[in-house]
């Protein structure tokens, strides 16, 4: 709770956050997702009937990050949203991006296997905790040895290599567009650039389709 109070200033229907703090949270979330997903790969589909007896150790990606189906689906969309200055890629553009970049990658095989997806679950948990903690606190952990490196071997239209911090900057630029497009504004906080984010109530974006109830279904 102390972290939330010191980082965010709540003003009625808005929240103020500095650009540096927002970047740190975005960077932390992206790094947490990369660590969780890639370090979880060796455990994928191994523990089904019972969980592992002991908690696994891992090295926090001491060789750096690389493309995998739990991070390189999001990265092309964010990359082209940033490059083309849009928050909604038109469907024909999405088709072109997928045709150019989504190669065999065994994605449907993974989707059909329906096993216990250790890397995906770890990636989700890592992203949530990474946003909560921020990159500075993750990088200060004694076991953190991850170099600022991301190697792309699956999506040919994207850079073959970049830094993870460059990816975080890309996400920040997209986040800024989302903030401004939804009634927020760019402000100055203690002499530093920041944002006033308009709060929103959770809502159903698109209702589920109606279907006929079968004999055993509840109305």
C-alpha positions as CSV (number, residue, x, y, z in Angstrom):
1,X,0.0,0.0,0.0
2,X,2.9,2.4,0.7
3,X,4.1,2.0,-2.9
4,X,0.7,3.0,-4.3
5,X,0.3,6.0,-2.0
6,X,3.8,7.4,-2.9
7,X,3.6,6.8,-6.7
8,X,0.0,7.9,-7.5
9,X,-1.9,11.0,-6.6
10,X,-5.6,10.4,-6.8
11,X,-7.8,13.5,-7.7
12,X,-11.4,12.5,-7.7
13,X,-12.0,10.8,-11.1
14,X,-8.3,10.9,-12.2
15,X,-4.9,9.6,-11.1
16,X,-1.6,11.5,-11.5
17,X,1.6,9.6,-12.3
18,X,5.0,10.7,-13.5
19,X,6.3,9.6,-16.9
20,X,9.3,8.0,-15.2
21,X,7.1,6.0,-12.8
22,X,4.7,4.9,-15.5
23,X,7.7,3.7,-17.6
24,X,9.1,1.9,-14.6
25,X,5.8,0.0,-14.0
26,X,5.5,-0.8,-17.7
27,X,9.1,-2.0,-17.9
28,X,8.6,-4.1,-14.8
29,X,5.5,-5.7,-16.2
30,X,7.1,-6.5,-19.5
31,X,10.3,-7.9,-17.8
32,X,8.1,-9.9,-15.4
33,X,6.2,-11.4,-18.3
34,X,9.5,-12.3,-20.1
35,X,11.0,-13.9,-17.0
36,X,7.9,-15.8,-16.1
37,X,7.2,-17.1,-19.6
38,X,10.7,-18.0,-20.6
39,X,11.9,-19.4,-17.2
40,X,8.6,-21.4,-17.1
41,X,9.3,-23.2,-20.4
42,X,11.2,-26.1,-18.8
43,X,8.3,-26.8,-16.6
44,X,5.6,-26.7,-19.2
45,X,3.1,-29.6,-19.1
46,X,5.3,-31.5,-16.6
47,X,3.2,-31.4,-13.5
48,X,-0.4,-32.4,-14.2
49,X,-1.8,-34.7,-11.5
50,X,0.2,-33.1,-8.7
51,X,2.2,-29.9,-8.4
52,X,6.0,-30.0,-8.2
53,X,7.3,-31.1,-4.7
54,X,9.7,-28.2,-4.4
55,X,9.7,-24.6,-5.7
56,X,11.9,-24.3,-8.8
57,X,15.0,-22.1,-8.9
58,X,15.8,-20.0,-11.9
59,X,18.4,-17.5,-13.1
60,X,16.2,-14.5,-14.2
61,X,17.3,-14.9,-17.8
62,X,21.0,-14.5,-17.4
63,X,21.4,-14.8,-21.2
64,X,18.7,-12.3,-22.0
65,X,15.2,-12.7,-23.4
66,X,14.1,-14.1,-26.7
67,X,11.0,-14.5,-28.8
68,X,8.5,-17.2,-27.7
69,X,4.8,-17.7,-28.3
70,X,4.0,-16.2,-24.9
71,X,5.6,-12.8,-25.8
72,X,6.0,-12.5,-29.6
73,X,2.3,-12.4,-30.3
74,X,1.9,-9.1,-28.3
75,X,5.2,-7.6,-29.5
76,X,4.3,-7.3,-33.3
77,X,0.9,-5.7,-32.5
78,X,2.5,-3.2,-30.1
79,X,5.4,-2.6,-32.5
80,X,3.2,-1.7,-35.4
81,X,0.7,0.3,-33.2
82,X,3.6,2.4,-32.1
83,X,5.2,2.7,-35.6
84,X,1.9,3.6,-37.4
85,X,0.6,5.8,-34.6
86,X,-2.7,4.0,-34.0
87,X,-4.4,2.3,-31.2
88,X,-6.6,0.1,-33.4
89,X,-4.9,-1.7,-36.3
90,X,-7.5,-2.2,-39.1
91,X,-8.4,-5.8,-39.8
92,X,-6.7,-5.8,-43.2
93,X,-3.5,-4.5,-41.6
94,X,-3.7,-7.2,-39.0
95,X,-4.1,-9.8,-41.7
96,X,-1.0,-8.4,-43.5
97,X,1.0,-8.4,-40.3
98,X,0.1,-12.0,-39.5
99,X,0.8,-13.2,-43.0
100,X,4.2,-11.6,-42.9
101,X,5.2,-12.6,-39.4
102,X,3.3,-15.6,-38.0
103,X,5.3,-18.6,-39.3
104,X,4.8,-22.2,-38.2
105,X,5.8,-21.5,-34.4
106,X,3.7,-24.7,-33.5
107,X,1.0,-22.3,-32.0
108,X,-2.0,-24.5,-33.0
109,X,-0.3,-27.6,-31.6
110,X,0.2,-25.8,-28.3
111,X,-3.4,-24.6,-28.3
112,X,-4.7,-28.1,-29.0
113,X,-2.6,-29.8,-26.4
114,X,-4.6,-28.3,-23.6
115,X,-2.0,-29.2,-21.0
116,X,-1.1,-27.3,-17.9
117,X,0.6,-24.3,-19.4
118,X,3.3,-23.4,-16.9
119,X,5.0,-20.8,-19.0
120,X,1.8,-18.9,-19.9
121,X,0.6,-18.9,-16.3
122,X,4.0,-17.7,-15.0
123,X,4.1,-15.0,-17.7
124,X,0.7,-13.7,-16.6
125,X,1.7,-13.8,-12.9
126,X,5.1,-12.1,-13.7
127,X,3.4,-9.3,-15.6
128,X,1.0,-8.5,-12.8
129,X,3.7,-8.6,-10.1
130,X,6.1,-6.7,-12.4
131,X,3.7,-3.8,-12.7
132,X,3.0,-3.8,-9.0
133,X,6.7,-3.7,-8.1
134,X,8.2,-1.8,-11.0
135,X,11.4,-2.5,-12.8
136,X,13.8,-0.8,-10.3
137,X,12.7,-3.1,-7.5
138,X,13.0,-6.2,-9.7
139,X,16.5,-5.2,-11.0
140,X,17.6,-4.7,-7.3
141,X,16.9,-8.3,-6.4
142,X,20.2,-10.2,-5.8
143,X,19.3,-13.0,-8.2
144,X,18.5,-10.6,-11.1
145,X,21.1,-11.0,-13.8
146,X,19.1,-10.4,-16.9
147,X,20.9,-8.4,-19.6
148,X,19.0,-5.7,-21.5
149,X,18.6,-7.9,-24.6
150,X,15.8,-9.4,-26.7
151,X,16.5,-11.7,-29.6
152,X,13.8,-12.1,-32.2
153,X,13.9,-15.3,-34.2
154,X,10.2,-15.7,-35.2
155,X,8.8,-12.4,-36.6
156,X,10.7,-11.3,-39.7
157,X,9.3,-7.7,-40.0
158,X,10.5,-6.8,-36.5
159,X,14.1,-6.0,-35.5
160,X,16.3,-9.1,-35.1
161,X,17.5,-7.8,-31.8
162,X,16.7,-4.9,-29.6
163,X,16.8,-4.1,-25.9
164,X,14.1,-4.8,-23.4
165,X,14.2,-1.2,-22.3
166,X,13.4,-0.2,-25.9
167,X,10.4,-2.5,-25.8
168,X,9.3,-0.8,-22.6
169,X,9.6,2.7,-24.3
170,X,7.4,1.4,-27.1
171,X,4.8,0.3,-24.7
172,X,5.0,3.6,-22.9
173,X,4.3,5.5,-26.2
174,X,1.3,3.3,-26.8
175,X,0.1,3.8,-23.2
176,X,0.4,7.6,-23.7
177,X,-1.8,7.5,-26.7
178,X,-4.4,5.4,-24.8
179,X,-4.3,7.9,-21.9
180,X,-4.8,10.9,-24.1
181,X,-7.4,9.2,-26.3
182,X,-9.5,8.4,-23.2
183,X,-9.7,11.9,-21.7
184,X,-6.4,12.0,-19.9
185,X,-3.8,14.7,-20.3
186,X,0.0,15.3,-20.2
187,X,1.0,17.3,-17.1
188,X,4.0,18.3,-15.1
189,X,4.6,16.7,-11.7
190,X,7.4,18.3,-9.5
191,X,9.0,19.7,-12.6
192,X,8.9,16.3,-14.4
193,X,6.7,15.1,-17.2
194,X,3.7,13.0,-16.2
195,X,0.1,12.1,-16.9
196,X,-3.3,12.7,-15.5
197,X,-5.2,9.4,-16.1
198,X,-9.0,9.5,-16.2
199,X,-10.4,6.6,-14.1
200,X,-12.9,4.3,-15.7
201,X,-15.4,1.8,-14.3
202,X,-14.9,-1.8,-15.5
203,X,-17.5,-2.6,-18.2
204,X,-18.4,-5.3,-20.7
205,X,-16.8,-4.3,-24.0
206,X,-18.8,-6.7,-26.1
207,X,-21.6,-9.0,-24.8
208,X,-21.4,-12.7,-25.4
209,X,-23.7,-14.0,-28.1
210,X,-27.1,-15.4,-27.1
211,X,-27.6,-19.1,-27.6
212,X,-30.4,-21.5,-27.2
213,X,-30.6,-23.3,-23.9
214,X,-30.3,-27.1,-24.1
215,X,-32.3,-29.5,-21.9
216,X,-29.6,-29.6,-19.2
217,X,-28.7,-25.9,-19.3
218,X,-29.8,-23.5,-16.7
219,X,-31.7,-20.5,-18.1
